[in-house]
Amino acid sequence: MKKCKQNNPNSECLNPPHKFVCEKCGLVATEKLLVRLHPIQEKIFNLIENEELDTDKITLRKIGEHIGTKSPQKVKHHLNQLVRYGYLNIINGKYKVNK
């Protein structure tokens, strides 16, 4: 595990990878990725960030209705991508914004 230079350089990082967002273009950089969010990912992230969804009590189909897609698998895929990119964490089965 790499040393965490953001918080405490003397301790191991418990939450890698760190994300860095370009203020000009919105690209997200981690140690391995440079990513522009898909429009569906932006919608899902905004819903969860603004606490408009209680993600432990809502189905993938209902999230899809909120963002304008009918496919629960598409919602699941984009939620997993948000976790992979470091935007969301899964805590006790609930998606939370990674701050």
Buried (B, 14 or more C-beta within 10 A) or exposed (E): EEEBEEEEEEEEBEEEBBBEEEEEEEEBBBEEEEBEBBEBBBBBBEBBBEEEBEBEEBEBEEBBEBBEBEEBEBBEBBBEBBBBBBBBBEEEEEBEEBE
